[in-house]
Amino acid sequence: MVVESPTLPLNDRPGFRALFMPKLVSVLREGYDVAAFRADVIAGLTVAIVALPLSMAIAIASGFGPERGLFTAIVGGFLISALGGSRFQVGGPAGAFIVLVAAAVARHGIDGVLLATMMAGVFLMAAGFLRLGDYIKFIPYPVTVGFTAGIAVIIFASQLKDLFGLTLQGKEPGEFIAKLEALAPAFGTVNPATVGLAVLTIGLIVGLKRLRPHWPGLLIAVVAASLATWALGLPVETIGTRFGGIPSMLPAPSLPDITFAKMQAVLPDAVAFALLGAIESLLSAVVADGMTGRRHRSNCELVAQGVANIGSALFGGICATGTIARTATNVRAGARSPIAGMLHSGFLLLFMLLAAPLASLIPLAALAGVLTIVAWNMAEKHEFLTLLRSSRGDAVVLLATFLLTIFRDLTEGIVVGFALGAVLFINRMATTTGIEEHAPLIPPDRADDADPRGPYDPGLATDSKVVVYRLSGAFFFGAASTVGAVLDRIADQRKAFVIDFAAVPFVDSTAANVIAGIGRKAERHGVRLFVTGASSSVRRALLLAGARRPRVRYLPHIDDAVREAHRL
């Protein structure tokens, strides 16, 4: 895949220092005033209110006490914001880790998980310094949607016991099928009070999101369920009855038991933690970039994630990573810099110091309701259905990843999905290199090496209203992120942005999603986006991904788009 542009050189790679400089340093060098600090305080408090119940719920679902989720958000979240390559990334425990951490706890105990978390931190730091962050983006879009949806299903299944207040004869299994088999006979022990609290929590979260979207629905729902439990004396499990409450301060840092044999035993879990942490954090940073128009430093972000995981484990926390929901909340709340994420950790620490005894009143049914909403939002239902309709190949990759994640293993799902995506790409390349006898690519009166798109007009380089990019070759998941980074730099002074697909034989779902994201950004900036020269199959892929009118207009040729742009 080649991108031709009259305005942007492609060989302007930043130096080592620029690649690994935390965004906090960049912000302070640019100048940081009182107004920016005030905005960051408000954003940090807003995110802390969201993170408070979520961090405890994720820790409990992972097989730990609620306090370890707070340790992770406080220590890991602070380090991710302070050292990371994104201005707006907010870190902490993530729902995606529930499956992996719960399985690791069952196999190796708490000390084993802490050791695996520290090893994952070392792997992430190494990946960042080796600049492997540039390769995480090669994971096909159907794979990310498939494993995210699979994790959502597993998270929901893990909350059934606390949603219904079920009483099991033995320990709840971690595997999906075994879990359902154990829960099915226990449905005769449903606790009506627990179900009522779960319904109240879910109903309040959904209702407030529709009626009062700027209110902290998660916290309000948990507080309401806690007050109902205390006022009515409901016979339900709470944090106090199961865990005895949470501590009112951070523990002293300490190392887990480290032996060579233990390191060998937890190595597969550490690799899985590192792989998922890298994917989750960079996806979250990309979301923040799309919302703000900024660019994150992927390798710097990986180094920060590594340091954060080591720090979290030293204080008894679990895996930390950038989280999409909290990062998006941070952006919407008006954050200006990484200081907002650091303040979010400070506010959580303040809660532990001042209000820890109140946490013992929180019913587990309320936290299960919170995670049910998290699972529903994670499922990416619209993207899942779109990929099922886009092509047979994408549907196979999606379903293979989704089903393997649920019934086998998350890492296996990612590896198999990536392999299938690569095979699909090879097959598509072989298909598109065929020769059509009655519709040759190059007219007979032109040289064999002539460009089928026609000569490029250098006058476009000086056009003050329009910027034109011409793509060449297969636009697939391996090139999508690199090309997207180039195309994403839309000059605010231009009125129109033209992307020419005349020499692109096919577009896969990952690349189409990149173009759809560029269309959304162009719309926010008031820039008109034109797609020219797209074949019927390429246009169909773009439309399925969401690159449709009014944010994107399709025209046959670049000249048509330029003339249309000058009429604006």
C-alpha positions as CSV (number, residue, x, y, z in Angstrom):
1,M,0.0,0.0,0.0
2,V,1.4,3.3,-1.1
3,V,0.1,6.8,-0.2
4,E,0.9,9.7,-2.5
5,S,0.4,13.2,-1.1
6,P,1.5,16.6,-2.4
7,T,2.0,17.9,1.1
8,L,3.2,15.2,3.5
9,P,6.5,13.3,3.4
10,L,6.4,9.7,4.6
11,N,10.0,9.5,5.8
12,D,9.7,11.9,8.7
13,R,10.3,9.4,11.5
14,P,10.8,10.9,14.9
15,G,14.0,10.3,16.9
16,F,14.4,8.0,19.9
17,R,13.8,10.7,22.4
18,A,10.6,11.9,20.8
19,L,9.3,8.4,20.5
20,F,9.6,7.7,24.3
21,M,9.0,11.2,25.7
22,P,5.8,11.0,28.0
23,K,3.0,13.3,26.9
24,L,3.1,14.9,30.3
25,V,6.6,16.3,29.5
26,S,5.3,17.6,26.2
27,V,2.3,19.3,27.8
28,L,4.4,21.0,30.5
29,R,6.9,22.2,27.9
30,E,4.1,23.7,25.8
31,G,2.8,25.6,28.8
32,Y,0.2,24.6,31.4
33,D,-2.0,27.2,33.0
34,V,-4.6,27.5,35.8
35,A,-7.5,27.1,33.4
36,A,-6.1,23.8,32.1
37,F,-5.5,22.6,35.7
38,R,-9.1,23.5,36.6
39,A,-10.4,21.5,33.6
40,D,-8.2,18.5,34.6
41,V,-9.5,18.6,38.2
42,I,-13.1,18.4,37.0
43,A,-12.3,15.6,34.5
44,G,-10.2,13.7,37.1
45,L,-13.0,13.8,39.6
46,T,-15.6,12.7,37.0
47,V,-13.5,9.7,36.0
48,A,-12.8,8.8,39.6
49,I,-16.6,8.6,40.3
50,V,-16.9,6.2,37.3
51,A,-13.8,4.2,38.2
52,L,-14.7,3.7,41.9
53,P,-17.5,1.1,41.6
54,L,-16.0,-0.3,38.4
55,S,-12.6,-1.0,39.9
56,M,-14.0,-2.9,42.8
57,A,-16.4,-4.9,40.6
58,I,-13.7,-6.0,38.2
59,A,-11.4,-7.1,41.1
60,I,-14.2,-9.2,42.7
61,A,-15.1,-10.8,39.3
62,S,-11.4,-11.6,38.9
63,G,-11.3,-13.6,42.1
64,F,-9.7,-10.9,44.4
65,G,-11.0,-8.6,47.1
66,P,-12.4,-5.2,46.0
67,E,-9.5,-3.4,47.5
68,R,-7.1,-4.8,44.9
69,G,-9.1,-3.1,42.1
70,L,-8.6,0.2,43.9
71,F,-4.9,-0.4,44.4
72,T,-4.6,-1.0,40.7
73,A,-6.5,2.1,39.7
74,I,-4.5,4.3,42.1
75,V,-1.0,3.0,41.5
76,G,-1.3,1.7,37.9
77,G,-3.6,4.5,36.8
78,F,-1.2,7.1,38.1
79,L,1.8,5.7,36.4
80,I,0.0,5.1,33.1
81,S,-1.0,8.8,32.9
82,A,2.3,10.2,34.2
83,L,4.6,8.1,31.9
84,G,2.3,7.3,28.9
85,G,2.3,8.4,25.3
86,S,-1.3,9.6,25.3
87,R,-2.7,12.9,26.7
88,F,-6.0,11.4,27.8
89,Q,-5.4,7.7,28.6
90,V,-6.9,6.6,31.9
91,G,-5.6,3.3,33.3
92,G,-6.7,0.8,35.8
93,P,-8.2,-2.7,36.0
94,A,-10.1,-3.7,32.8
95,G,-13.0,-6.0,32.2
96,A,-11.1,-7.7,29.5
97,F,-8.7,-9.1,32.0
98,I,-11.4,-10.8,34.2
99,V,-11.2,-14.0,32.3
100,L,-7.4,-14.3,32.3
101,V,-6.9,-13.2,35.9
102,A,-9.6,-15.5,37.3
103,A,-8.1,-18.5,35.5
104,A,-4.6,-17.5,36.7
105,V,-5.8,-17.2,40.3
106,A,-7.3,-20.7,40.1
107,R,-4.1,-22.1,38.8
108,H,-1.4,-20.2,40.7
109,G,-3.0,-18.3,43.6
110,I,-2.7,-14.6,44.4
111,D,1.1,-14.7,44.6
112,G,1.3,-16.3,41.1
113,V,-0.9,-13.6,39.6
114,L,1.2,-10.8,41.1
115,L,4.3,-12.4,39.7
116,A,2.7,-12.9,36.3
117,T,1.7,-9.2,36.4
118,M,5.2,-8.1,37.1
119,M,6.6,-10.3,34.3
120,A,4.0,-8.9,32.0
121,G,5.2,-5.4,32.9
122,V,8.7,-6.4,32.0
123,F,7.5,-7.8,28.6
124,L,5.5,-4.7,27.9
125,M,8.5,-2.4,28.6
126,A,10.7,-4.6,26.4
127,A,8.1,-4.5,23.6
128,G,8.0,-0.7,23.8
129,F,11.7,-0.2,23.7
130,L,11.9,-2.6,20.8
131,R,9.2,-0.5,19.1
132,L,6.9,-3.5,18.7
133,G,3.9,-1.1,19.3
134,D,4.0,-0.5,15.6
135,Y,3.1,-4.1,15.0
136,I,0.1,-4.5,17.4
137,K,-1.9,-2.5,14.9
138,F,-1.6,-5.4,12.4
139,I,-4.2,-7.4,14.3
140,P,-7.3,-7.5,11.9
141,Y,-10.4,-5.7,12.9
142,P,-12.6,-8.9,13.0
143,V,-10.2,-10.4,15.5
144,T,-10.5,-7.4,17.9
145,V,-14.3,-7.4,17.6
146,G,-14.4,-11.2,18.0
147,F,-12.4,-11.4,21.2
148,T,-14.0,-8.4,22.7
149,A,-17.4,-9.8,22.2
150,G,-16.3,-13.2,23.5
151,I,-14.9,-11.6,26.7
152,A,-18.3,-9.8,27.1
153,V,-20.1,-13.1,27.0
154,I,-17.8,-14.6,29.6
155,I,-18.0,-11.6,31.9
156,F,-21.8,-11.8,31.9
157,A,-21.7,-15.5,32.6
158,S,-19.4,-14.8,35.6
159,Q,-21.9,-12.5,37.1
160,L,-24.9,-14.8,37.0
161,K,-24.3,-16.1,40.5
162,D,-24.3,-12.6,42.1
163,L,-27.1,-11.3,39.9
164,F,-29.5,-14.0,41.1
165,G,-28.0,-14.7,44.6
166,L,-27.4,-18.4,43.8
167,T,-26.1,-20.8,46.3
168,L,-23.6,-23.4,44.9
169,Q,-22.7,-26.7,46.5
170,G,-19.0,-26.2,45.7
171,K,-16.6,-23.7,44.1
172,E,-17.8,-22.0,40.9
173,P,-15.8,-23.3,37.9
174,G,-13.9,-20.9,35.7
175,E,-14.6,-22.6,32.3
176,F,-17.6,-21.3,30.4
177,I,-19.4,-24.7,29.9
178,A,-18.5,-26.0,33.4
179,K,-19.8,-22.8,34.9
180,L,-23.1,-23.0,33.2
181,E,-23.4,-26.7,34.2
182,A,-22.8,-25.8,37.8
183,L,-25.1,-22.8,37.8
184,A,-28.1,-24.5,36.1
185,P,-29.1,-26.7,39.1
186,A,-28.6,-23.8,41.5
187,F,-31.4,-21.7,40.0
188,G,-33.8,-23.1,42.5
189,T,-31.9,-21.0,45.2
190,V,-32.6,-17.6,43.6
191,N,-32.8,-14.8,46.1
192,P,-35.6,-12.3,45.2
193,A,-34.0,-9.5,47.1
194,T,-30.7,-9.9,45.2
195,V,-32.6,-10.0,41.9
196,G,-34.5,-6.8,42.8
197,L,-31.2,-5.0,43.7
198,A,-29.6,-6.1,40.4
199,V,-32.6,-4.9,38.4
200,L,-32.6,-1.6,40.3
201,T,-29.0,-1.1,39.6
202,I,-29.2,-1.9,35.9
203,G,-32.4,0.1,35.5
204,L,-30.9,3.2,37.1
205,I,-27.7,3.0,35.0
206,V,-29.7,2.6,31.7
207,G,-32.3,5.2,32.7
208,L,-29.8,7.9,33.8
209,K,-27.7,7.3,30.6
210,R,-30.8,8.2,28.5
211,L,-32.4,10.9,30.7
212,R,-29.3,12.5,32.4
213,P,-26.2,11.3,30.4
214,H,-23.9,13.7,32.2
215,W,-24.7,12.3,35.7
216,P,-22.5,9.6,37.2
217,G,-25.0,6.8,36.7
218,L,-22.7,3.9,37.9
219,L,-22.0,5.6,41.2
220,I,-25.6,6.7,41.7
221,A,-27.0,3.2,41.0
222,V,-24.5,1.6,43.5
223,V,-25.3,4.2,46.2
224,A,-29.0,3.7,45.7
225,A,-28.7,-0.1,46.0
226,S,-26.5,0.2,49.1
227,L,-29.0,2.6,50.8
228,A,-31.9,0.2,49.9
229,T,-30.0,-2.7,51.4
230,W,-29.2,-0.8,54.6
231,A,-32.6,0.8,55.0
232,L,-34.7,-2.3,54.4
233,G,-32.3,-4.8,56.0
234,L,-32.2,-6.9,52.9
235,P,-30.7,-10.4,53.2
236,V,-28.1,-10.1,50.5
237,E,-24.4,-10.5,50.3
238,T,-22.3,-7.3,50.6
239,I,-18.7,-6.4,50.4
240,G,-18.7,-6.4,54.2
241,T,-20.2,-9.9,54.6
242,R,-18.0,-11.5,52.0
243,F,-14.7,-9.6,52.3
244,G,-15.0,-7.7,55.6
245,G,-14.7,-4.3,53.9
246,I,-11.7,-2.5,52.4
247,P,-8.6,-1.0,54.0
248,S,-8.3,2.7,54.5
249,M,-4.8,3.1,53.1
250,L,-2.4,1.6,50.5
251,P,-0.3,-1.3,51.6
252,A,3.5,-1.1,51.8
253,P,5.1,-2.2,48.5
254,S,6.4,-5.8,48.6
255,L,7.6,-8.5,46.2
256,P,5.7,-11.7,45.6
257,D,7.4,-15.0,46.1
258,I,9.9,-15.3,43.2
259,T,11.5,-18.6,42.2
260,F,12.6,-19.9,38.8
261,A,10.1,-22.7,39.0
262,K,7.3,-20.2,39.7
263,M,8.3,-18.0,36.9
264,Q,8.2,-20.9,34.5
265,A,4.8,-21.9,35.7
266,V,3.2,-18.4,35.3
267,L,5.1,-17.5,32.0
268,P,2.1,-18.3,29.7
269,D,-0.2,-16.2,31.9
270,A,2.4,-13.3,31.9
271,V,2.6,-13.5,28.1
272,A,-1.2,-13.4,27.8
273,F,-1.4,-10.5,30.2
274,A,1.1,-8.5,28.2
275,L,-0.5,-9.3,24.9
276,L,-4.0,-8.3,26.0
277,G,-2.6,-5.2,27.9
278,A,-0.8,-4.0,24.8
279,I,-3.9,-4.5,22.6
280,E,-6.3,-2.9,25.1
281,S,-4.1,0.1,25.9
282,L,-3.4,0.9,22.2
283,L,-7.0,0.5,21.2
284,S,-8.0,2.9,24.0
285,A,-5.3,5.4,22.9
286,V,-6.6,5.2,19.3
287,V,-10.2,5.9,20.6
288,A,-8.9,9.0,22.4
289,D,-7.0,10.1,19.3
290,G,-10.3,9.8,17.3
291,M,-12.2,11.9,19.8
292,T,-9.6,14.7,20.1
293,G,-7.6,14.7,16.9
294,R,-4.3,14.1,18.8
295,R,-1.7,11.4,18.1
296,H,-0.4,9.0,20.8
297,R,3.1,7.5,21.0
298,S,2.4,3.8,20.9
299,N,5.8,2.6,22.1
300,C,6.0,5.1,24.9
301,E,2.5,3.9,25.9
302,L,3.7,0.3,26.1
303,V,6.7,1.3,28.3
304,A,4.3,3.1,30.6
305,Q,2.0,0.2,30.7
306,G,4.9,-2.0,31.7
307,V,6.0,0.3,34.5
308,A,2.4,0.5,35.7
309,N,1.9,-3.2,35.9
310,I,5.1,-3.7,37.9
311,G,4.1,-0.9,40.2
312,S,0.6,-2.2,40.6
313,A,1.9,-5.7,41.5
314,L,4.3,-4.2,44.1
315,F,1.3,-2.7,45.9
316,G,-0.9,-5.9,45.6
317,G,-2.8,-4.8,42.6
318,I,-3.8,-6.7,39.5
319,C,-3.2,-6.1,35.8
320,A,-3.5,-2.5,34.7
321,T,-4.1,-1.2,31.2
322,G,-5.7,1.7,29.4
323,T,-9.5,1.5,29.6
324,I,-11.7,2.7,26.8
325,A,-14.7,3.7,28.9
326,R,-12.8,5.7,31.4
327,T,-10.6,7.3,28.8
328,A,-13.6,8.4,26.7
329,T,-15.2,9.8,29.9
330,N,-12.0,11.7,30.6
331,V,-12.2,13.3,27.1
332,R,-15.9,14.1,27.4
333,A,-15.3,15.7,30.8
334,G,-13.0,18.2,29.2
335,A,-9.5,16.9,30.2
336,R,-6.6,18.9,28.9
337,S,-3.6,16.7,29.8
338,P,-2.3,13.5,31.5
339,I,-2.7,15.4,34.8
340,A,-6.4,14.6,34.7
341,G,-5.6,10.8,34.8
342,M,-3.2,11.4,37.7
343,L,-5.8,13.3,39.6
344,H,-8.3,10.5,39.0
345,S,-5.9,8.2,41.0
346,G,-5.5,10.8,43.7
347,F,-9.3,11.1,44.2
348,L,-9.6,7.3,44.5
349,L,-6.9,7.3,47.1
350,L,-8.8,10.1,49.0
351,F,-11.9,7.9,48.9
352,M,-10.0,5.0,50.5
353,L,-8.6,7.3,53.2
354,L,-12.0,8.9,54.1
355,A,-14.8,6.6,53.1
356,A,-13.5,3.0,53.3
357,P,-16.0,1.9,56.0
358,L,-19.0,2.8,53.8
359,A,-17.8,0.3,51.1
360,S,-18.8,-2.6,53.3
361,L,-22.5,-1.7,52.7
362,I,-22.3,-2.2,48.9
363,P,-24.3,-5.2,47.8
364,L,-22.5,-7.6,45.4
365,A,-25.7,-7.7,43.3
366,A,-25.1,-3.9,42.5
367,L,-21.6,-4.5,41.4
368,A,-22.8,-7.5,39.3
369,G,-25.3,-5.1,37.7
370,V,-22.4,-2.7,36.9
371,L,-20.4,-5.5,35.2
372,T,-23.5,-6.6,33.3
373,I,-23.7,-3.1,31.7
374,V,-20.0,-3.2,31.1
375,A,-20.4,-6.6,29.2
376,W,-23.3,-5.2,27.2
377,N,-21.2,-2.2,26.1
378,M,-18.2,-4.3,25.4
379,A,-20.1,-6.7,23.0
380,E,-19.8,-4.2,20.1
381,K,-23.1,-5.6,18.7
382,H,-23.4,-3.3,15.7
383,E,-19.8,-4.0,14.6
384,F,-20.3,-7.7,15.1
385,L,-23.4,-7.8,12.8
386,T,-21.7,-5.5,10.2
387,L,-18.7,-7.9,9.9
388,L,-21.0,-10.9,9.6
389,R,-22.6,-9.2,6.6
390,S,-19.4,-7.7,5.1
391,S,-17.9,-10.8,3.6
392,R,-17.6,-14.6,4.1
393,G,-13.9,-14.3,5.0
394,D,-14.4,-11.6,7.6
395,A,-17.3,-13.6,9.1
396,V,-15.2,-16.7,9.4
397,V,-12.4,-14.8,11.2
398,L,-14.9,-13.1,13.5
399,L,-16.7,-16.3,14.5
400,A,-13.6,-18.3,14.9
401,T,-12.1,-15.7,17.3
402,F,-15.4,-15.3,19.1
403,L,-16.1,-19.0,19.7
404,L,-12.5,-19.9,20.6
405,T,-12.4,-17.0,23.1
406,I,-15.5,-18.3,24.8
407,F,-15.0,-22.1,24.6
408,R,-11.2,-22.4,24.5
409,D,-8.8,-19.6,25.4
410,L,-8.4,-15.9,24.7
411,T,-4.8,-16.2,23.5
412,E,-5.8,-19.1,21.2
413,G,-8.6,-17.1,19.8
414,I,-6.3,-14.1,18.9
415,V,-3.6,-16.3,17.4
416,V,-6.0,-18.4,15.3
417,G,-8.0,-15.3,14.2
418,F,-4.8,-13.5,13.2
419,A,-3.6,-16.6,11.2
420,L,-7.0,-16.8,9.5
421,G,-6.8,-13.1,8.7
422,A,-3.4,-13.6,7.1
423,V,-4.7,-16.5,5.0
424,L,-7.7,-14.5,4.0
425,F,-5.4,-11.7,2.8
426,I,-3.3,-14.1,0.8
427,N,-6.4,-15.5,-0.9
428,R,-7.7,-12.0,-1.7
429,M,-4.4,-11.0,-3.1
430,A,-4.3,-14.1,-5.3
431,T,-7.9,-13.4,-6.5
432,T,-7.3,-9.7,-7.3
433,T,-4.2,-10.5,-9.5
434,G,-6.3,-12.3,-12.1
435,I,-6.4,-10.9,-15.7
436,E,-9.7,-9.8,-17.2
437,E,-9.6,-10.3,-21.0
438,H,-12.3,-7.9,-21.9
439,A,-11.5,-5.2,-19.4
440,P,-7.7,-4.8,-19.2
441,L,-6.3,-2.5,-16.5
442,I,-3.9,-0.7,-18.9
443,P,-5.4,0.5,-22.3
444,P,-3.5,-1.0,-25.3
445,D,-2.3,2.5,-26.5
446,R,-0.3,3.1,-23.3
447,A,3.0,1.8,-22.1
448,D,3.0,-1.3,-19.8
449,D,4.3,0.7,-16.9
450,A,1.8,3.5,-17.3
451,D,-0.2,4.5,-14.3
452,P,-3.9,3.4,-14.9
453,R,-5.1,6.4,-13.0
454,G,-3.7,9.0,-15.4
455,P,-1.1,11.6,-14.8
456,Y,-1.0,13.4,-11.4
457,D,-1.6,17.1,-11.5
458,P,1.1,18.9,-9.4
459,G,-1.1,22.0,-9.3
460,L,-3.1,20.2,-6.6
461,A,-0.1,20.7,-4.2
462,T,-0.7,24.4,-4.1
463,D,-4.5,24.2,-3.9
464,S,-5.5,26.1,-0.7
465,K,-8.9,24.4,-0.5
466,V,-8.4,20.8,-1.3
467,V,-5.9,18.1,-0.2
468,V,-5.7,14.9,-2.3
469,Y,-4.3,11.5,-1.4
470,R,-4.0,8.6,-3.9
471,L,-3.8,5.1,-2.5
472,S,-2.1,2.3,-4.5
473,G,-2.3,-1.5,-3.8
474,A,-4.3,-3.7,-1.4
475,F,-5.6,-1.7,1.5
476,F,-5.7,-4.4,4.3
477,F,-5.2,-4.7,8.0
478,G,-1.4,-4.8,7.8
479,A,-1.3,-1.3,6.1
480,A,-4.5,0.2,7.6
481,S,-2.9,1.7,10.7
482,T,0.1,3.2,8.9
483,V,-2.0,4.6,6.1
484,G,-4.6,5.8,8.6
485,A,-1.9,7.7,10.5
486,V,-1.0,9.6,7.3
487,L,-4.6,10.3,6.2
488,D,-5.6,11.3,9.7
489,R,-3.6,14.5,9.5
490,I,-6.3,16.6,8.0
491,A,-5.3,20.3,7.6
492,D,-7.9,22.4,9.3
493,Q,-7.4,25.2,6.7
494,R,-8.6,22.9,3.8
495,K,-12.3,22.7,3.0
496,A,-12.1,19.3,1.3
497,F,-10.2,16.1,1.6
498,V,-10.1,13.7,-1.4
499,I,-9.0,10.0,-1.1
500,D,-8.5,8.3,-4.5
501,F,-9.1,4.5,-4.6
502,A,-8.7,4.1,-8.4
503,A,-5.6,1.9,-7.9
504,V,-6.9,-0.1,-4.9
505,P,-8.0,-3.6,-5.8
506,F,-9.7,-4.4,-2.5
507,V,-10.3,-3.1,1.0
508,D,-10.7,-5.3,4.1
509,S,-12.9,-4.5,7.1
510,T,-10.0,-3.1,9.1
511,A,-9.0,-0.6,6.4
512,A,-12.6,0.3,5.8
513,N,-13.1,1.0,9.4
514,V,-10.0,3.4,9.3
515,I,-11.7,5.3,6.4
516,A,-15.0,5.5,8.3
517,G,-13.0,6.9,11.3
518,I,-11.4,9.6,9.1
519,G,-14.9,10.5,7.8
520,R,-16.1,11.0,11.4
521,K,-13.1,13.2,12.2
522,A,-13.5,15.2,8.9
523,E,-17.2,15.8,9.8
524,R,-16.2,17.2,13.3
525,H,-13.7,19.5,11.7
526,G,-16.1,20.8,9.1
527,V,-14.1,19.2,6.3
528,R,-15.9,17.6,3.3
529,L,-14.5,14.1,2.5
530,F,-14.7,12.7,-1.0
531,V,-13.9,9.2,-2.1
532,T,-13.1,8.8,-5.8
533,G,-12.4,5.9,-8.1
534,A,-13.7,3.2,-5.8
535,S,-14.8,0.0,-7.4
536,S,-18.2,-1.5,-6.5
537,S,-16.6,-4.0,-4.1
538,V,-14.4,-1.4,-2.4
539,R,-17.4,1.0,-2.1
540,R,-19.5,-1.7,-0.6
541,A,-16.9,-2.4,2.1
542,L,-16.6,1.3,2.9
543,L,-20.4,1.7,3.2
544,L,-20.7,-1.3,5.5
545,A,-18.1,0.2,7.8
546,G,-20.1,3.4,8.1
547,A,-18.3,5.6,5.5
548,R,-21.5,6.9,4.0
549,R,-23.4,10.1,3.3
550,P,-23.5,12.8,4.5
551,R,-20.0,12.6,5.9
552,V,-18.6,10.9,2.8
553,R,-19.4,11.6,-0.9
554,Y,-18.5,9.1,-3.7
555,L,-17.5,10.4,-7.1
556,P,-15.9,8.7,-10.2
557,H,-12.7,10.9,-10.6
558,I,-10.4,13.2,-8.6
559,D,-11.3,16.1,-11.0
560,D,-15.0,15.7,-10.2
561,A,-14.2,15.9,-6.5
562,V,-12.0,19.0,-6.9
563,R,-14.7,20.8,-8.9
564,E,-17.3,19.9,-6.3
565,A,-15.0,21.1,-3.5
566,H,-14.5,24.5,-5.1
567,R,-18.3,25.0,-5.2
568,L,-18.5,24.8,-1.4
